Protein backbone atom coordinates (compact mmCIF):
# COMPACT_ATOMS: atom_id res chain seq x y z
CA UNK A 1 0.00 0.00 0.00
CA UNK A 2 2.95 2.34 0.39
CA UNK A 3 4.89 3.95 -2.40
CA UNK A 4 7.79 1.93 -3.67
CA UNK A 5 10.96 2.83 -1.85
CA UNK A 6 14.51 1.69 -1.43
CA UNK A 7 15.92 -0.15 1.56
CA UNK A 8 16.55 1.88 4.67
CA UNK A 9 13.06 3.50 4.62
CA UNK A 10 13.73 6.02 1.84
CA UNK A 11 11.57 7.35 -0.98
CA UNK A 12 12.37 9.82 -3.73
CA UNK A 13 11.10 12.85 -1.84
CA UNK A 14 9.56 11.33 1.27
CA UNK A 15 5.98 12.10 0.23
CA UNK A 16 3.04 9.86 -0.55
CA UNK A 17 0.54 11.77 -2.71
CA UNK A 18 -2.98 11.11 -3.92
CA UNK A 19 -1.64 10.27 -7.37
CA UNK A 20 0.59 7.52 -5.90
CA UNK A 21 -2.57 5.61 -4.99
CA UNK A 22 -4.44 6.51 -8.16
CA UNK A 23 -1.73 5.20 -10.48
CA UNK A 24 -1.67 1.72 -8.93
CA UNK A 25 -4.04 -0.73 -10.61
CA UNK A 26 -6.28 -2.54 -8.16
CA UNK A 27 -6.20 0.19 -5.47
CA UNK A 28 -9.19 2.45 -4.87
CA UNK A 29 -8.79 5.68 -2.93
CA UNK A 30 -11.34 7.76 -1.03
CA UNK A 31 -11.19 10.72 1.35
CA UNK A 32 -13.77 12.80 3.23
CA UNK A 33 -11.92 15.87 1.92
CA UNK A 34 -13.41 16.48 -1.55
CA UNK A 35 -10.93 19.32 -2.15
CA UNK A 36 -7.96 17.00 -2.60
CA UNK A 37 -6.03 17.13 -5.85
CA UNK A 38 -3.69 14.44 -7.27
CA UNK A 39 -0.69 16.46 -6.09
CA UNK A 40 -1.81 16.77 -2.47
CA UNK A 41 0.29 14.95 0.12
CA UNK A 42 -1.36 12.28 2.25
CA UNK A 43 1.74 11.18 4.16
CA UNK A 44 5.29 12.41 4.42
CA UNK A 45 8.26 10.61 5.90
CA UNK A 46 10.03 7.34 5.18
CA UNK A 47 8.50 4.31 3.45
CA UNK A 48 9.66 0.88 2.41
CA UNK A 49 7.87 -1.79 0.40
CA UNK A 50 10.19 -4.56 -0.75
CA UNK A 51 9.86 -8.21 -1.79
CA UNK A 52 12.97 -9.62 -0.16
CA UNK A 53 12.57 -13.03 -1.72
CA UNK A 54 9.74 -14.82 -3.49
CA UNK A 55 6.85 -14.99 -1.04
CA UNK A 56 8.39 -12.73 1.63
CA UNK A 57 7.53 -9.01 1.66
CA UNK A 58 8.60 -6.27 4.06
CA UNK A 59 6.52 -3.10 4.44
CA UNK A 60 7.40 -0.30 6.85
CA UNK A 61 6.61 3.35 7.38
CA UNK A 62 7.83 6.09 9.67
CA UNK A 63 5.72 9.03 8.58
CA UNK A 64 3.24 11.76 9.41
CA UNK A 65 -0.25 11.24 8.03
CA UNK A 66 -1.52 14.63 6.87
CA UNK A 67 -5.12 13.84 5.90
CA UNK A 68 -7.77 11.19 6.55
CA UNK A 69 -8.22 8.68 3.74
CA UNK A 70 -9.30 5.13 2.96
CA UNK A 71 -7.55 2.83 0.51
CA UNK A 72 -9.08 -0.44 -0.66
CA UNK A 73 -7.57 -3.30 -2.61
CA UNK A 74 -7.45 -7.10 -2.83
CA UNK A 75 -5.36 -8.97 -0.26
CA UNK A 76 -3.74 -12.23 -1.41
CA UNK A 77 -3.39 -15.41 0.59
CA UNK A 78 -0.71 -14.68 3.20
CA UNK A 79 0.29 -14.47 6.83
CA UNK A 80 0.81 -10.89 8.05
CA UNK A 81 3.03 -10.22 11.07
CA UNK A 82 2.22 -6.67 12.21
CA UNK A 83 4.12 -4.48 14.66
CA UNK A 84 2.83 -1.01 15.62
CA UNK A 85 5.27 1.33 17.33
CA UNK A 86 3.28 4.55 17.05
CA UNK A 87 -0.13 5.61 15.75
CA UNK A 88 -3.32 3.72 14.99
CA UNK A 89 -5.02 2.32 11.88
CA UNK A 90 -8.33 0.55 11.26
CA UNK A 91 -8.38 -2.35 8.78
CA UNK A 92 -11.13 -4.45 7.26
CA UNK A 93 -10.35 -7.81 5.67
CA UNK A 94 -13.44 -9.37 4.16
CA UNK A 95 -16.21 -8.85 6.73
CA UNK A 96 -13.86 -8.66 9.73
CA UNK A 97 -12.61 -5.47 11.30
CA UNK A 98 -9.25 -5.04 13.03
CA UNK A 99 -8.03 -2.10 15.09
CA UNK A 100 -4.29 -1.51 15.49
CA UNK A 101 -2.83 0.89 17.99
CA UNK A 102 0.63 1.28 19.47
CA UNK A 103 0.81 0.00 23.04
CA UNK A 104 2.37 2.47 25.44
CA UNK A 105 3.48 -0.37 27.68
CA UNK A 106 4.97 -3.64 26.47
CA UNK A 107 5.33 -3.88 22.67
CA UNK A 108 2.87 -6.29 21.08
CA UNK A 109 2.66 -8.12 17.78
CA UNK A 110 -0.35 -9.22 15.75
CA UNK A 111 -0.48 -12.13 13.31
CA UNK A 112 -3.40 -12.50 10.88
CA UNK A 113 -3.77 -15.37 8.44
CA UNK A 114 -5.62 -14.66 5.21
CA UNK A 115 -6.29 -18.18 3.96
CA UNK A 116 -7.89 -17.00 0.71
CA UNK A 117 -7.98 -13.74 -1.27
CA UNK A 118 -10.16 -11.11 0.37
CA UNK A 119 -11.12 -7.47 0.00
CA UNK A 120 -8.95 -5.14 2.07
CA UNK A 121 -9.59 -1.61 3.36
CA UNK A 122 -7.24 0.62 5.34
CA UNK A 123 -8.75 3.67 7.04
CA UNK A 124 -6.74 6.52 8.51
CA UNK A 125 -8.09 9.54 10.36
CA UNK A 126 -5.13 11.71 9.45
CA UNK A 127 -2.70 13.93 11.34
CA UNK A 128 -0.80 11.38 13.34
CA UNK A 129 2.69 9.91 13.47
CA UNK A 130 2.52 6.39 12.06
CA UNK A 131 5.43 4.05 12.67
CA UNK A 132 4.77 0.41 11.88
CA UNK A 133 6.22 -2.70 10.30
CA UNK A 134 4.53 -5.56 8.45
CA UNK A 135 6.20 -8.77 7.31
CA UNK A 136 4.00 -10.79 4.93
CA UNK A 137 4.67 -14.39 3.92
CA UNK A 138 2.81 -16.69 1.55
CA UNK A 139 1.81 -20.20 2.73
CA UNK A 140 4.22 -21.67 0.17
CA UNK A 141 7.14 -19.75 1.66
CA UNK A 142 6.07 -20.65 5.20
CA UNK A 143 5.84 -24.37 4.50
CA UNK A 144 9.15 -24.33 2.66
CA UNK A 145 11.21 -22.13 4.96
CA UNK A 146 9.55 -22.15 8.39
CA UNK A 147 7.25 -25.04 9.20
CA UNK A 148 9.56 -27.75 7.89
CA UNK A 149 12.06 -26.72 10.54
CA UNK A 150 9.53 -27.13 13.35
CA UNK A 151 8.88 -30.62 14.67
CA UNK A 152 5.53 -29.89 16.34
CA UNK A 153 3.57 -27.86 13.81
CA UNK A 154 0.08 -28.28 15.29
CA UNK A 155 -0.22 -24.65 16.34
CA UNK A 156 1.43 -23.37 13.21
CA UNK A 157 -0.77 -25.29 10.82
CA UNK A 158 -3.86 -24.28 12.77
CA UNK A 159 -2.90 -20.61 12.49
CA UNK A 160 -2.28 -21.01 8.75
CA UNK A 161 -5.43 -23.02 8.07
CA UNK A 162 -8.12 -20.91 9.78
CA UNK A 163 -9.20 -18.02 7.60
CA UNK A 164 -8.66 -14.66 9.34
CA UNK A 165 -7.32 -16.38 12.44
CA UNK A 166 -5.80 -13.72 14.66
CA UNK A 167 -3.09 -14.01 17.28
CA UNK A 168 -1.72 -11.24 19.53
CA UNK A 169 1.22 -11.53 21.87
CA UNK A 170 3.79 -9.52 23.79
CA UNK A 171 7.09 -9.24 21.95
CA UNK A 172 10.20 -10.84 23.38
CA UNK A 173 13.28 -8.61 23.82
CA UNK A 174 14.77 -10.30 20.76
CA UNK A 175 11.78 -9.37 18.58
CA UNK A 176 11.86 -5.79 19.84
CA UNK A 177 15.52 -5.62 18.83
CA UNK A 178 14.80 -7.09 15.37
CA UNK A 179 12.13 -4.46 14.72
CA UNK A 180 14.52 -1.73 15.90
CA UNK A 181 17.26 -2.98 13.58
CA UNK A 182 14.94 -2.81 10.57
CA UNK A 183 14.10 0.81 11.31
CA UNK A 184 17.73 1.66 12.10
CA UNK A 185 19.86 -0.59 9.86
CA UNK A 186 23.63 -0.77 10.13
CA UNK A 187 25.52 1.36 7.56
CA UNK A 188 26.22 -1.51 5.16
CA UNK A 189 27.09 -1.22 1.51
CA UNK A 190 23.92 -1.08 -0.65
CA UNK A 191 24.48 -4.56 -2.09
CA UNK A 192 24.07 -6.09 1.38
CA UNK A 193 21.12 -4.02 2.61
CA UNK A 194 18.42 -6.36 1.29
CA UNK A 195 20.24 -9.37 2.73
CA UNK A 196 20.40 -7.58 6.09
CA UNK A 197 16.65 -6.85 6.02
CA UNK A 198 15.79 -10.34 4.80
CA UNK A 199 17.60 -11.99 7.69
CA UNK A 200 15.64 -9.97 10.23
CA UNK A 201 12.32 -10.44 8.44
CA UNK A 202 12.83 -14.22 8.34
CA UNK A 203 13.62 -14.27 12.06
CA UNK A 204 10.53 -12.18 12.86
CA UNK A 205 8.29 -14.67 11.01
CA UNK A 206 10.00 -17.61 12.74
CA UNK A 207 9.59 -15.95 16.15
CA UNK A 208 5.92 -15.29 15.35
CA UNK A 209 5.31 -18.95 14.51
CA UNK A 210 7.21 -20.03 17.62
CA UNK A 211 5.03 -17.78 19.76
CA UNK A 212 1.91 -19.30 18.17
CA UNK A 213 3.22 -22.81 18.88
CA UNK A 214 3.95 -21.99 22.51
CA UNK A 215 0.50 -20.48 22.97
CA UNK A 216 -1.15 -23.53 21.40
CA UNK A 217 0.53 -25.77 23.98
CA UNK A 218 -0.99 -23.72 26.80
CA UNK A 219 -4.57 -24.95 27.00
CA UNK A 220 -5.63 -22.21 29.37
CA UNK A 221 -5.41 -18.62 28.19
CA UNK A 222 -3.87 -19.40 24.79
CA UNK A 223 -3.66 -16.57 22.29
CA UNK A 224 -5.19 -18.36 19.28
CA UNK A 225 -8.89 -17.62 18.92
CA UNK A 226 -11.36 -20.34 17.94
CA UNK A 227 -14.26 -19.70 15.58
CA UNK A 228 -16.58 -19.61 18.60
CA UNK A 229 -14.32 -17.02 20.24
CA UNK A 230 -14.37 -14.86 17.12
CA UNK A 231 -18.18 -15.14 16.88
CA UNK A 232 -18.61 -14.05 20.51
CA UNK A 233 -16.12 -11.24 20.05
CA UNK A 234 -17.90 -9.93 16.96
CA UNK A 235 -21.30 -10.11 18.71
CA UNK A 236 -19.86 -8.05 21.56
CA UNK A 237 -18.40 -5.47 19.16
CA UNK A 238 -21.67 -5.21 17.22
CA UNK A 239 -23.65 -4.74 20.45
CA UNK A 240 -21.22 -2.06 21.66
CA UNK A 241 -21.42 -0.26 18.31
CA UNK A 242 -25.23 -0.27 18.44
CA UNK A 243 -25.48 0.83 22.11
CA UNK A 244 -22.38 3.00 22.55
CA UNK A 245 -24.46 5.99 23.61
CA UNK A 246 -26.14 4.01 26.39
CA UNK A 247 -24.78 2.98 29.82
CA UNK A 248 -23.03 -0.37 29.36
CA UNK A 249 -21.68 -2.99 31.73
CA UNK A 250 -19.37 -5.91 31.00
CA UNK A 251 -22.06 -8.28 32.21
CA UNK A 252 -24.67 -6.87 29.81
CA UNK A 253 -22.27 -7.01 26.84
CA UNK A 254 -21.17 -10.55 27.74
CA UNK A 255 -24.77 -11.76 28.00
CA UNK A 256 -25.54 -10.44 24.52
CA UNK A 257 -22.38 -12.07 23.19
CA UNK A 258 -23.20 -15.45 24.73
CA UNK A 259 -20.18 -15.68 27.00
CA UNK A 260 -19.28 -15.03 30.64
CA UNK A 261 -18.02 -11.62 31.73
CA UNK A 262 -14.56 -13.03 32.58
CA UNK A 263 -14.48 -14.89 29.27
CA UNK A 264 -15.30 -11.71 27.39
CA UNK A 265 -12.51 -9.83 29.16
CA UNK A 266 -10.11 -12.65 28.22
CA UNK A 267 -11.20 -12.45 24.57
CA UNK A 268 -10.65 -8.70 24.36
CA UNK A 269 -7.25 -9.00 26.02
CA UNK A 270 -6.19 -11.77 23.64
CA UNK A 271 -7.63 -10.30 20.42
CA UNK A 272 -7.42 -6.55 21.01
CA UNK A 273 -4.75 -6.21 23.67
CA UNK A 274 -7.13 -4.11 25.79
CA UNK A 275 -10.12 -4.43 28.12
CA UNK A 276 -13.78 -4.36 27.14
CA UNK A 277 -14.16 -0.82 28.42
CA UNK A 278 -11.02 0.34 26.65
CA UNK A 279 -12.80 -0.76 23.47
CA UNK A 280 -16.04 0.99 24.50
CA UNK A 281 -14.07 4.16 25.23
CA UNK A 282 -12.40 4.04 21.82
CA UNK A 283 -15.73 3.56 20.03
CA UNK A 284 -17.16 6.59 21.83
CA UNK A 285 -14.08 8.68 21.10
CA UNK A 286 -14.27 7.73 17.42
CA UNK A 287 -17.90 8.92 17.30
CA UNK A 288 -16.91 12.14 19.02
CA UNK A 289 -14.15 12.62 16.42
CA UNK A 290 -16.61 12.10 13.56
CA UNK A 291 -19.13 14.54 15.08
CA UNK A 292 -16.41 17.17 15.49
CA UNK A 293 -14.98 16.67 12.01
CA UNK A 294 -18.35 17.10 10.31
CA UNK A 295 -19.21 20.13 12.45
CA UNK A 296 -22.26 18.38 13.93
CA UNK A 297 -21.06 18.88 17.50
CA UNK A 298 -19.20 21.43 19.57
CA UNK A 299 -16.27 20.32 21.70
CA UNK A 300 -18.56 20.28 24.75
CA UNK A 301 -21.15 18.17 22.90
CA UNK A 302 -18.44 15.81 21.61
CA UNK A 303 -17.26 15.41 25.19
CA UNK A 304 -20.74 14.13 26.09
CA UNK A 305 -20.77 11.79 23.07
CA UNK A 306 -17.52 10.29 24.31
CA UNK A 307 -18.99 9.85 27.80
CA UNK A 308 -16.98 12.54 29.58
CA UNK A 309 -18.43 15.13 31.96
CA UNK A 310 -15.12 16.98 32.12
CA UNK A 311 -13.94 18.77 28.97
CA UNK A 312 -10.36 18.65 30.25
CA UNK A 313 -10.47 14.86 30.71
CA UNK A 314 -12.05 14.52 27.27
CA UNK A 315 -9.29 16.59 25.66
CA UNK A 316 -6.62 14.49 27.36
CA UNK A 317 -8.21 11.21 26.25
CA UNK A 318 -8.82 12.57 22.74
CA UNK A 319 -5.21 13.68 22.30
CA UNK A 320 -3.94 10.34 23.63
CA UNK A 321 -6.15 8.48 21.13
CA UNK A 322 -5.72 10.63 18.00
CA UNK A 323 -2.58 12.66 18.62
CA UNK A 324 -4.34 16.04 18.29
CA UNK A 325 -6.64 18.21 20.41
CA UNK A 326 -10.42 18.29 19.76
CA UNK A 327 -10.42 21.94 18.63
CA UNK A 328 -8.05 21.08 15.76
CA UNK A 329 -10.57 18.62 14.30
CA UNK A 330 -13.80 20.62 14.32
CA UNK A 331 -15.17 21.25 10.86
CA UNK A 332 -12.33 19.56 8.95
CA UNK A 333 -14.68 17.48 6.77
Secondary structure, 3 states (H helix, E strand, C coil): CCCCCECCCECCCCEEEHHHHHCCCCCEEECCCCCCCCCCEEEEEEEEEEEEECCEEEEEEEEEECCCEEEEEEECCEEEEEEEEECEEEEEECCEEEEEECCCCCCEEEEEEECCCEEEEEEECCCEEEEEEEEEECHHHHHHHCHHHCCCCHHHHHHHHCCCEEEEEECCHHHHHHHHHHHCCCCCCHHHHHHHHHHHHHHHHHHHHHHHHHHHHCCCCCCCCCHHHHHHHHHHHHHHHHHCCCCCCHHHHHHHHCCCHHHHHHHHHHHHCCCHHHHHHHHHHHHHHHHHHCCCCCHHHHHHHCCCCCHHHHHHHHHHHHCCCHHHCCCCC
